[in-house]
Amino acid sequence: MDDARGEILARVRAALADRPAPAAVVRDYERSRSVPDPVGLLVERVADYKAIVHRVAEAEVPERIAERLAARGVTTMAVPADVPGPWRAPGVTWLPDEPPLALAELDGVGGVLTGCAAAIAETGTIVLDAGAAQGRRMLSLVPDYHLCVVRADQVAVSVPEALARLEPVRPLTFISGPSATSDIELDRVEGVHGPRTLEVLVSE
């Protein structure tokens, strides 16, 4: 059987020996683009995904975090252990994820507060990679409310530009609006695979 297969393949190779090699296909992708206001574009696209988004001054971030949590009546928040201290608003019980919180604890909190690794203006996508101020993936997927802080210098215009900033070996989570899915009748259901509510503070 192996001899017959080898003989057939040898005949095929001999028959194709005089064929010219195919030309190499070169695809020159556009890896970066310029827009007048990348942060403004991100804010617009994040809102398109039915997320709540605010454009704030960097110095106002702690105050706006406290304001948003008070508006929701949130009293308990999970948080990565390395989230900046000023972000932890008074009047809220903060549960650092160190040691890792149990699933039941995460399911019972009012929400989670994180930073991000990058944000993509054109697609309104926020990327987490378990790096600084982000914590492990489960931390941002289990609670029903996710409050995320994005710095202006983390905003990339295009997907290729954002990917160039990320480490592919890290656990990347791409977030485009609150978790949602739909059935064959196109009935939208939110909160199936992650937070039902995504709120974003874009600081500059």
C-alpha positions in Angstrom: 0.0 0.0 0.0 2.8 2.4 0.9 4.7 1.5 -2.2 1.7 2.2 -4.4 1.1 5.5 -2.7 4.7 6.5 -3.1 4.7 5.6 -6.8 1.6 7.7 -7.5 3.0 10.7 -5.7 6.3 10.3 -7.6 4.4 10.3 -10.9 2.5 13.4 -9.8 5.7 15.2 -8.9 7.3 14.2 -12.2 4.3 15.5 -14.2 4.4 18.8 -12.4 8.2 19.3 -12.5 8.2 21.6 -15.5 5.5 23.9 -14.1 6.7 27.4 -13.0 6.6 28.1 -9.3 3.6 30.2 -8.3 4.3 33.9 -7.7 4.5 34.8 -4.0 1.4 36.6 -2.7 2.3 39.8 -0.8 -0.4 41.5 1.2 0.4 45.0 2.4 -2.0 45.7 5.2 -2.6 49.2 6.5 -1.3 48.9 10.0 -2.0 52.4 11.3 -4.3 55.3 10.6 -4.7 58.8 11.7 -7.9 60.4 12.9 -8.4 63.9 14.4 -9.6 62.7 17.8 -8.9 59.1 18.6 -10.4 59.4 22.1 -13.6 61.0 20.8 -13.9 58.2 18.2 -13.5 55.6 21.0 -16.1 57.2 23.1 -18.5 57.3 20.2 -18.0 53.6 19.3 -18.1 52.4 22.9 -21.5 54.1 23.2 -22.7 52.4 20.0 -22.3 49.1 21.8 -24.8 50.2 24.5 -22.1 50.7 27.1 -22.0 53.8 29.3 -19.0 56.0 28.6 -17.7 59.2 30.1 -14.8 61.4 28.9 -13.1 62.8 32.0 -9.9 64.6 33.0 -7.3 62.3 34.5 -7.3 64.2 37.8 -11.0 63.6 38.1 -10.9 59.8 37.8 -11.2 59.0 41.6 -14.0 61.5 42.0 -15.9 60.1 39.0 -15.5 56.6 40.1 -17.0 57.5 43.5 -19.8 59.4 41.6 -20.7 56.5 39.3 -20.7 53.9 42.1 -22.9 56.1 44.3 -25.3 56.6 41.4 -25.7 52.8 41.1 -25.9 52.3 44.8 -23.0 50.0 44.7 -21.5 49.2 48.2 -19.2 46.2 47.4 -16.7 46.0 44.6 -14.1 43.5 43.5 -10.8 44.9 42.4 -7.4 43.7 41.2 -4.9 44.0 44.1 -2.8 46.5 42.2 -5.5 49.0 41.3 -4.4 52.5 42.3 -5.4 53.4 45.8 -7.1 56.7 44.9 -9.5 54.8 42.7 -10.9 53.0 45.7 -13.7 55.4 46.7 -14.7 55.8 50.4 -18.0 54.3 51.4 -17.4 51.2 49.3 -16.2 47.8 50.6 -13.4 46.9 48.3 -12.5 43.2 47.9 -9.0 42.8 46.5 -8.5 39.7 44.4 -5.5 38.5 46.5 -5.8 35.7 47.5 -8.1 35.0 44.5 -11.8 35.5 45.4 -14.0 32.5 45.2 -16.6 32.3 42.4 -19.4 32.8 44.9 -17.8 35.9 46.2 -17.4 37.4 42.7 -20.9 36.5 41.9 -22.2 38.4 45.0 -20.3 41.7 44.6 -21.9 44.9 43.1 -19.3 45.0 40.4 -15.6 45.1 39.5 -13.3 48.0 38.8 -10.3 47.5 36.4 -7.9 49.4 34.1 -7.1 48.0 30.7 -4.2 47.2 28.4 -5.4 49.0 25.3 -8.5 50.3 23.6 -9.3 50.4 19.9 -11.0 53.5 18.7 -12.3 52.3 15.4 -14.1 49.3 16.9 -14.9 50.6 20.4 -13.1 47.6 21.9 -11.3 47.5 25.2 -8.6 44.9 25.7 -7.5 43.3 29.0 -4.4 41.2 29.3 -4.3 40.4 33.0 -1.6 43.1 33.4 -1.4 46.1 35.7 -4.8 47.1 37.3 -6.6 44.4 35.4 -6.4 41.1 37.3 -7.2 37.6 36.1 -9.8 37.1 33.4 -12.5 35.7 35.7 -12.5 38.9 37.7 -14.0 40.9 34.9 -16.3 38.2 33.6 -18.3 37.1 36.6 -19.7 40.3 38.2 -22.7 41.8 36.6 -21.2 45.4 36.4 -17.8 46.3 35.1 -16.4 49.8 35.6 -13.2 50.2 33.4 -10.8 53.1 33.3 -9.0 53.7 30.0 -6.2 56.3 29.7 -5.9 58.3 26.6 -2.4 57.0 25.9 -3.8 53.5 25.8 -6.1 54.3 22.8 -5.0 52.9 19.4 -6.9 53.9 16.3 -6.9 50.6 14.5 -6.9 46.9 15.4 -3.4 46.3 13.9 -2.0 49.2 15.8 -3.5 47.9 19.1 -2.2 44.3 18.4 1.3 45.7 17.9 1.2 47.0 21.5 0.0 43.7 23.0 1.9 40.5 24.0 0.3 37.6 22.1 1.3 35.1 24.8 -0.8 36.9 27.5 -4.5 36.0 28.1 -6.2 38.7 26.0 -9.8 39.5 26.5 -11.5 41.8 23.9 -14.6 43.6 25.2 -17.0 45.4 22.8 -19.8 46.6 25.0 -21.7 44.6 27.7 -22.0 40.9 27.2 -24.8 40.0 24.9 -26.1 37.3 22.6 -29.2 36.7 20.5 -31.2 33.6 19.5 -32.5 32.7 16.0 -35.3 35.2 16.4 -32.7 38.0 17.1 -34.0 38.5 20.6 -31.1 40.2 22.4 -30.1 38.8 25.9 -27.5 40.7 27.9 -25.3 39.3 30.7 -24.9 35.8 29.4 -21.2 35.5 29.0 -20.1 38.4 31.2 -21.2 41.7 32.7 -24.7 43.0 31.8 -23.5 46.6 32.3 -20.2 48.0 31.1 -19.3 51.6 32.1 -16.1 53.2 30.9 -14.2 56.3 32.1 -11.8 57.5 29.4 -9.3 59.8 31.0 -7.1 62.3 29.3 
